[in-house]
């Protein structure tokens, strides 16, 4: 199967949720994407709490 991220041909792909869509990627790309997702979620959370903070003032 082909990794949808790097295009490598791999025996096994992992399905990773990226935003609202799912991607079938190889193990190393899956790890990268999961890390990116986590960072994006944390950044979003930080942004939201910042806006909440301002909103209360
Ligand atoms: Zn890959």
PDB file of the backbone (N, CA, C, O) and the ligand in Angstrom, with CONECT records:
HET     ZN  A 101       1
ATOM      1  N   UNK A   1       0.843  -1.207   0.000  1.00  0.00           N
ATOM      2  CA  UNK A   1       0.000   0.000   0.000  1.00  0.00           C
ATOM      3  C   UNK A   1       0.865   1.240   0.000  1.00  0.00           C
ATOM      4  O   UNK A   1       2.008   1.236   0.459  1.00  0.00           O
ATOM      5  N   UNK A   2       0.300   2.266  -0.514  1.00  0.00           N
ATOM      6  CA  UNK A   2       1.087   3.492  -0.640  1.00  0.00           C
ATOM      7  C   UNK A   2       0.735   4.478   0.463  1.00  0.00           C
ATOM      8  O   UNK A   2      -0.433   4.723   0.766  1.00  0.00           O
ATOM      9  N   UNK A   3       1.766   5.023   1.039  1.00  0.00           N
ATOM     10  CA  UNK A   3       1.570   6.055   2.060  1.00  0.00           C
ATOM     11  C   UNK A   3       1.061   7.324   1.393  1.00  0.00           C
ATOM     12  O   UNK A   3       1.619   7.771   0.391  1.00  0.00           O
ATOM     13  N   UNK A   4       0.014   7.896   1.941  1.00  0.00           N
ATOM     14  CA  UNK A   4      -0.573   9.087   1.326  1.00  0.00           C
ATOM     15  C   UNK A   4       0.192  10.354   1.674  1.00  0.00           C
ATOM     16  O   UNK A   4      -0.083  11.431   1.144  1.00  0.00           O
ATOM     17  N   UNK A   5       1.145  10.207   2.564  1.00  0.00           N
ATOM     18  CA  UNK A   5       1.913  11.372   2.974  1.00  0.00           C
ATOM     19  C   UNK A   5       3.215  11.471   2.184  1.00  0.00           C
ATOM     20  O   UNK A   5       3.470  12.486   1.535  1.00  0.00           O
ATOM     21  N   UNK A   6       4.029  10.436   2.233  1.00  0.00           N
ATOM     22  CA  UNK A   6       5.332  10.499   1.571  1.00  0.00           C
ATOM     23  C   UNK A   6       5.361   9.696   0.276  1.00  0.00           C
ATOM     24  O   UNK A   6       6.321   9.788  -0.490  1.00  0.00           O
ATOM     25  N   UNK A   7       4.291   8.892   0.020  1.00  0.00           N
ATOM     26  CA  UNK A   7       4.215   8.157  -1.229  1.00  0.00           C
ATOM     27  C   UNK A   7       5.037   6.884  -1.256  1.00  0.00           C
ATOM     28  O   UNK A   7       5.167   6.244  -2.299  1.00  0.00           O
ATOM     29  N   UNK A   8       5.586   6.520  -0.122  1.00  0.00           N
ATOM     30  CA  UNK A   8       6.366   5.287  -0.048  1.00  0.00           C
ATOM     31  C   UNK A   8       5.458   4.059  -0.114  1.00  0.00           C
ATOM     32  O   UNK A   8       4.309   4.083   0.328  1.00  0.00           O
ATOM     33  N   UNK A   9       6.002   3.002  -0.673  1.00  0.00           N
ATOM     34  CA  UNK A   9       5.260   1.755  -0.710  1.00  0.00           C
ATOM     35  C   UNK A   9       5.572   0.973   0.562  1.00  0.00           C
ATOM     36  O   UNK A   9       6.714   0.572   0.784  1.00  0.00           O
ATOM     37  N   UNK A  10       4.571   0.759   1.382  1.00  0.00           N
ATOM     38  CA  UNK A  10       4.805   0.065   2.647  1.00  0.00           C
ATOM     39  C   UNK A  10       3.870  -1.125   2.791  1.00  0.00           C
ATOM     40  O   UNK A  10       2.792  -1.163   2.198  1.00  0.00           O
ATOM     41  N   UNK A  11       4.303  -2.098   3.593  1.00  0.00           N
ATOM     42  CA  UNK A  11       3.487  -3.299   3.806  1.00  0.00           C
ATOM     43  C   UNK A  11       2.216  -2.957   4.562  1.00  0.00           C
ATOM     44  O   UNK A  11       1.137  -3.473   4.270  1.00  0.00           O
ATOM     45  N   UNK A  12       2.369  -2.085   5.529  1.00  0.00           N
ATOM     46  CA  UNK A  12       1.237  -1.777   6.386  1.00  0.00           C
ATOM     47  C   UNK A  12       1.072  -0.267   6.502  1.00  0.00           C
ATOM     48  O   UNK A  12       2.045   0.466   6.684  1.00  0.00           O
ATOM     49  N   UNK A  13      -0.150   0.177   6.395  1.00  0.00           N
ATOM     50  CA  UNK A  13      -0.390   1.607   6.591  1.00  0.00           C
ATOM     51  C   UNK A  13      -1.233   1.805   7.838  1.00  0.00           C
ATOM     52  O   UNK A  13      -2.000   0.934   8.248  1.00  0.00           O
ATOM     53  N   UNK A  14      -1.068   2.956   8.412  1.00  0.00           N
ATOM     54  CA  UNK A  14      -1.898   3.302   9.566  1.00  0.00           C
ATOM     55  C   UNK A  14      -2.870   4.383   9.155  1.00  0.00           C
ATOM     56  O   UNK A  14      -2.536   5.251   8.348  1.00  0.00           O
ATOM     57  N   UNK A  15      -4.052   4.340   9.696  1.00  0.00           N
ATOM     58  CA  UNK A  15      -5.037   5.374   9.402  1.00  0.00           C
ATOM     59  C   UNK A  15      -4.954   6.442  10.486  1.00  0.00           C
ATOM     60  O   UNK A  15      -5.155   6.180  11.672  1.00  0.00           O
ATOM     61  N   UNK A  16      -4.654   7.640  10.039  1.00  0.00           N
ATOM     62  CA  UNK A  16      -4.521   8.744  10.980  1.00  0.00           C
ATOM     63  C   UNK A  16      -5.541   9.813  10.623  1.00  0.00           C
ATOM     64  O   UNK A  16      -5.721  10.155   9.454  1.00  0.00           O
ATOM     65  N   UNK A  17      -6.189  10.320  11.620  1.00  0.00           N
ATOM     66  CA  UNK A  17      -7.141  11.394  11.387  1.00  0.00           C
ATOM     67  C   UNK A  17      -6.405  12.720  11.349  1.00  0.00           C
ATOM     68  O   UNK A  17      -5.722  13.101  12.299  1.00  0.00           O
ATOM     69  N   UNK A  18      -6.556  13.401  10.250  1.00  0.00           N
ATOM     70  CA  UNK A  18      -5.940  14.723  10.115  1.00  0.00           C
ATOM     71  C   UNK A  18      -7.069  15.719   9.935  1.00  0.00           C
ATOM     72  O   UNK A  18      -7.696  15.788   8.878  1.00  0.00           O
ATOM     73  N   UNK A  19      -7.315  16.482  10.975  1.00  0.00           N
ATOM     74  CA  UNK A  19      -8.452  17.379  10.924  1.00  0.00           C
ATOM     75  C   UNK A  19      -9.726  16.554  10.794  1.00  0.00           C
ATOM     76  O   UNK A  19     -10.056  15.751  11.667  1.00  0.00           O
ATOM     77  N   UNK A  20     -10.428  16.765   9.698  1.00  0.00           N
ATOM     78  CA  UNK A  20     -11.691  16.049   9.520  1.00  0.00           C
ATOM     79  C   UNK A  20     -11.565  14.869   8.579  1.00  0.00           C
ATOM     80  O   UNK A  20     -12.513  14.104   8.406  1.00  0.00           O
ATOM     81  N   UNK A  21     -10.381  14.716   7.960  1.00  0.00           N
ATOM     82  CA  UNK A  21     -10.243  13.590   7.036  1.00  0.00           C
ATOM     83  C   UNK A  21      -9.251  12.566   7.558  1.00  0.00           C
ATOM     84  O   UNK A  21      -8.425  12.841   8.428  1.00  0.00           O
ATOM     85  N   UNK A  22      -9.368  11.378   6.991  1.00  0.00           N
ATOM     86  CA  UNK A  22      -8.472  10.301   7.395  1.00  0.00           C
ATOM     87  C   UNK A  22      -7.451  10.050   6.314  1.00  0.00           C
ATOM     88  O   UNK A  22      -7.756  10.101   5.122  1.00  0.00           O
ATOM     89  N   UNK A  23      -6.247   9.780   6.742  1.00  0.00           N
ATOM     90  CA  UNK A  23      -5.187   9.495   5.796  1.00  0.00           C
ATOM     91  C   UNK A  23      -4.564   8.154   6.119  1.00  0.00           C
ATOM     92  O   UNK A  23      -4.384   7.799   7.284  1.00  0.00           O
ATOM     93  N   UNK A  24      -4.237   7.412   5.070  1.00  0.00           N
ATOM     94  CA  UNK A  24      -3.536   6.151   5.270  1.00  0.00           C
ATOM     95  C   UNK A  24      -2.065   6.407   5.014  1.00  0.00           C
ATOM     96  O   UNK A  24      -1.653   6.683   3.887  1.00  0.00           O
ATOM     97  N   UNK A  25      -1.286   6.313   6.064  1.00  0.00           N
ATOM     98  CA  UNK A  25       0.127   6.661   5.965  1.00  0.00           C
ATOM     99  C   UNK A  25       0.992   5.580   6.612  1.00  0.00           C
ATOM    100  O   UNK A  25       0.506   4.731   7.359  1.00  0.00           O
ATOM    101  N   UNK A  26       2.290   5.636   6.302  1.00  0.00           N
ATOM    102  CA  UNK A  26       3.215   4.674   6.890  1.00  0.00           C
ATOM    103  C   UNK A  26       3.483   5.035   8.355  1.00  0.00           C
ATOM    104  O   UNK A  26       3.092   6.097   8.839  1.00  0.00           O
ATOM    105  N   UNK A  27       4.149   4.132   9.027  1.00  0.00           N
ATOM    106  CA  UNK A  27       4.372   4.276  10.465  1.00  0.00           C
ATOM    107  C   UNK A  27       5.050   5.610  10.828  1.00  0.00           C
ATOM    108  O   UNK A  27       4.608   6.310  11.739  1.00  0.00           O
ATOM    109  N   UNK A  28       6.115   5.944  10.110  1.00  0.00           N
ATOM    110  CA  UNK A  28       6.865   7.148  10.481  1.00  0.00           C
ATOM    111  C   UNK A  28       6.056   8.408  10.189  1.00  0.00           C
ATOM    112  O   UNK A  28       6.109   9.365  10.961  1.00  0.00           O
ATOM    113  N   UNK A  29       5.311   8.420   9.090  1.00  0.00           N
ATOM    114  CA  UNK A  29       4.465   9.570   8.795  1.00  0.00           C
ATOM    115  C   UNK A  29       3.335   9.661   9.812  1.00  0.00           C
ATOM    116  O   UNK A  29       2.941  10.758  10.207  1.00  0.00           O
ATOM    117  N   UNK A  30       2.815   8.519  10.236  1.00  0.00           N
ATOM    118  CA  UNK A  30       1.749   8.505  11.229  1.00  0.00           C
ATOM    119  C   UNK A  30       2.223   9.186  12.511  1.00  0.00           C
ATOM    120  O   UNK A  30       1.496   9.974  13.117  1.00  0.00           O
ATOM    121  N   UNK A  31       3.433   8.874  12.903  1.00  0.00           N
ATOM    122  CA  UNK A  31       3.982   9.491  14.116  1.00  0.00           C
ATOM    123  C   UNK A  31       4.126  10.997  13.944  1.00  0.00           C
ATOM    124  O   UNK A  31       3.781  11.775  14.834  1.00  0.00           O
ATOM    125  N   UNK A  32       4.634  11.389  12.797  1.00  0.00           N
ATOM    126  CA  UNK A  32       4.787  12.822  12.512  1.00  0.00           C
ATOM    127  C   UNK A  32       3.438  13.529  12.555  1.00  0.00           C
ATOM    128  O   UNK A  32       3.290  14.585  13.171  1.00  0.00           O
ATOM    129  N   UNK A  33       2.459  12.926  11.887  1.00  0.00           N
ATOM    130  CA  UNK A  33       1.146  13.557  11.810  1.00  0.00           C
ATOM    131  C   UNK A  33       0.499  13.632  13.180  1.00  0.00           C
ATOM    132  O   UNK A  33      -0.132  14.630  13.527  1.00  0.00           O
ATOM    133  N   UNK A  34       0.661  12.568  13.958  1.00  0.00           N
ATOM    134  CA  UNK A  34       0.073  12.571  15.295  1.00  0.00           C
ATOM    135  C   UNK A  34       0.706  13.655  16.161  1.00  0.00           C
ATOM    136  O   UNK A  34       0.029  14.316  16.948  1.00  0.00           O
ATOM    137  N   UNK A  35       1.997  13.821  16.002  1.00  0.00           N
ATOM    138  CA  UNK A  35       2.678  14.861  16.760  1.00  0.00           C
ATOM    139  C   UNK A  35       2.171  16.243  16.329  1.00  0.00           C
ATOM    140  O   UNK A  35       1.896  17.105  17.163  1.00  0.00           O
ATOM    141  N   UNK A  36       2.054  16.434  15.022  1.00  0.00           N
ATOM    142  CA  UNK A  36       1.535  17.704  14.509  1.00  0.00           C
ATOM    143  C   UNK A  36       0.138  17.982  15.034  1.00  0.00           C
ATOM    144  O   UNK A  36      -0.179  19.101  15.436  1.00  0.00           O
ATOM    145  N   UNK A  37      -0.700  16.939  15.024  1.00  0.00           N
ATOM    146  CA  UNK A  37      -2.057  17.079  15.520  1.00  0.00           C
ATOM    147  C   UNK A  37      -2.059  17.554  16.965  1.00  0.00           C
ATOM    148  O   UNK A  37      -2.794  18.470  17.334  1.00  0.00           O
ATOM    149  N   UNK A  38      -1.226  16.918  17.770  1.00  0.00           N
ATOM    150  CA  UNK A  38      -1.150  17.257  19.180  1.00  0.00           C
ATOM    151  C   UNK A  38      -0.745  18.715  19.367  1.00  0.00           C
ATOM    152  O   UNK A  38      -1.334  19.442  20.167  1.00  0.00           O
ATOM    153  N   UNK A  39       0.261  19.122  18.623  1.00  0.00           N
ATOM    154  CA  UNK A  39       0.736  20.507  18.714  1.00  0.00           C
ATOM    155  C   UNK A  39      -0.362  21.466  18.295  1.00  0.00           C
ATOM    156  O   UNK A  39      -0.578  22.497  18.932  1.00  0.00           O
ATOM    157  N   UNK A  40      -1.058  21.117  17.215  1.00  0.00           N
ATOM    158  CA  UNK A  40      -2.131  21.977  16.712  1.00  0.00           C
ATOM    159  C   UNK A  40      -3.253  22.073  17.737  1.00  0.00           C
ATOM    160  O   UNK A  40      -3.811  23.148  17.956  1.00  0.00           O
ATOM    161  N   UNK A  41      -3.581  20.955  18.361  1.00  0.00           N
ATOM    162  CA  UNK A  41      -4.644  20.956  19.354  1.00  0.00           C
ATOM    163  C   UNK A  41      -4.253  21.786  20.570  1.00  0.00           C
ATOM    164  O   UNK A  41      -5.070  22.517  21.130  1.00  0.00           O
ATOM    165  N   UNK A  42      -2.999  21.663  20.963  1.00  0.00           N
ATOM    166  CA  UNK A  42      -2.528  22.435  22.114  1.00  0.00           C
ATOM    167  C   UNK A  42      -2.538  23.916  21.800  1.00  0.00           C
ATOM    168  O   UNK A  42      -2.928  24.736  22.631  1.00  0.00           O
ATOM    169  N   UNK A  43      -2.108  24.254  20.597  1.00  0.00           N
ATOM    170  CA  UNK A  43      -2.086  25.655  20.189  1.00  0.00           C
ATOM    171  C   UNK A  43      -3.505  26.214  20.169  1.00  0.00           C
ATOM    172  O   UNK A  43      -3.748  27.347  20.582  1.00  0.00           O
ATOM    173  N   UNK A  44      -4.427  25.404  19.685  1.00  0.00           N
ATOM    174  CA  UNK A  44      -5.821  25.819  19.620  1.00  0.00           C
ATOM    175  C   UNK A  44      -6.375  26.019  21.025  1.00  0.00           C
ATOM    176  O   UNK A  44      -7.089  26.986  21.292  1.00  0.00           O
ATOM    177  N   UNK A  45      -6.040  25.099  21.913  1.00  0.00           N
ATOM    178  CA  UNK A  45      -6.495  25.196  23.290  1.00  0.00           C
ATOM    179  C   UNK A  45      -5.953  26.447  23.956  1.00  0.00           C
ATOM    180  O   UNK A  45      -6.666  27.135  24.686  1.00  0.00           O
ATOM    181  N   UNK A  46      -4.679  26.736  23.699  1.00  0.00           N
ATOM    182  CA  UNK A  46      -4.058  27.914  24.289  1.00  0.00           C
ATOM    183  C   UNK A  46      -4.726  29.176  23.769  1.00  0.00           C
ATOM    184  O   UNK A  46      -4.964  30.126  24.516  1.00  0.00           O
ATOM    185  N   UNK A  47      -5.021  29.170  22.477  1.00  0.00           N
ATOM    186  CA  UNK A  47      -5.685  30.314  21.853  1.00  0.00           C
ATOM    187  C   UNK A  47      -7.056  30.521  22.463  1.00  0.00           C
ATOM    188  O   UNK A  47      -7.446  31.652  22.754  1.00  0.00           O
ATOM    189  N   UNK A  48      -7.793  29.431  22.660  1.00  0.00           N
ATOM    190  CA  UNK A  48      -9.133  29.540  23.202  1.00  0.00           C
ATOM    191  C   UNK A  48      -9.118  30.064  24.629  1.00  0.00           C
ATOM    192  O   UNK A  48      -9.937  30.905  24.997  1.00  0.00           O
ATOM    193  N   UNK A  49      -8.184  29.565  25.432  1.00  0.00           N
ATOM    194  CA  UNK A  49      -8.165  30.028  26.820  1.00  0.00           C
ATOM    195  C   UNK A  49      -7.734  31.494  26.889  1.00  0.00           C
ATOM    196  O   UNK A  49      -8.145  32.234  27.783  1.00  0.00           O
ATOM    197  N   UNK A  50      -6.903  31.896  25.936  1.00  0.00           N
ATOM    198  CA  UNK A  50      -6.483  33.290  25.887  1.00  0.00           C
ATOM    199  C   UNK A  50      -7.683  34.180  25.561  1.00  0.00           C
ATOM    200  O   UNK A  50      -7.867  35.240  26.159  1.00  0.00           O
ATOM    201  N   UNK A  51      -8.500  33.725  24.596  1.00  0.00           N
ATOM    202  CA  UNK A  51      -9.670  34.504  24.200  1.00  0.00           C
ATOM    203  C   UNK A  51     -10.685  34.541  25.334  1.00  0.00           C
ATOM    204  O   UNK A  51     -11.327  35.565  25.568  1.00  0.00           O
ATOM    205  N   UNK A  52     -10.829  33.424  26.034  1.00  0.00           N
ATOM    206  CA  UNK A  52     -11.734  33.380  27.168  1.00  0.00           C
ATOM    207  C   UNK A  52     -11.284  34.363  28.237  1.00  0.00           C
ATOM    208  O   UNK A  52     -12.084  35.072  28.847  1.00  0.00           O
ATOM    209  N   UNK A  53     -10.002  34.376  28.435  1.00  0.00           N
ATOM    210  CA  UNK A  53      -9.417  35.261  29.442  1.00  0.00           C
ATOM    211  C   UNK A  53      -9.721  36.718  29.125  1.00  0.00           C
ATOM    212  O   UNK A  53     -10.114  37.499  29.992  1.00  0.00           O
ATOM    213  N   UNK A  54      -9.527  37.057  27.859  1.00  0.00           N
ATOM    214  CA  UNK A  54      -9.812  38.433  27.442  1.00  0.00           C
ATOM    215  C   UNK A  54     -11.294  38.736  27.511  1.00  0.00           C
ATOM    216  O   UNK A  54     -11.710  39.840  27.861  1.00  0.00           O
ATOM    217  N   UNK A  55     -12.088  37.717  27.164  1.00  0.00           N
ATOM    218  CA  UNK A  55     -13.534  37.905  27.133  1.00  0.00           C
ATOM    219  C   UNK A  55     -14.123  38.193  28.502  1.00  0.00           C
ATOM    220  O   UNK A  55     -15.151  38.860  28.620  1.00  0.00           O
ATOM    221  N   UNK A  56     -13.458  37.681  29.545  1.00  0.00           N
ATOM    222  CA  UNK A  56     -13.995  37.871  30.898  1.00  0.00           C
ATOM    223  C   UNK A  56     -13.700  39.266  31.446  1.00  0.00           C
ATOM    224  O   UNK A  56     -14.347  39.739  32.380  1.00  0.00           O
ATOM    225  N   UNK A  57     -12.702  39.908  30.836  1.00  0.00           N
ATOM    226  CA  UNK A  57     -12.303  41.207  31.396  1.00  0.00           C
ATOM    227  C   UNK A  57     -13.240  42.321  30.968  1.00  0.00           C
ATOM    228  O   UNK A  57     -13.045  43.474  31.352  1.00  0.00           O
TER     229      UNK A  57
HETATM  230 ZN    ZN A 101       4.985   7.904   4.796  1.00  0.00          ZN
END
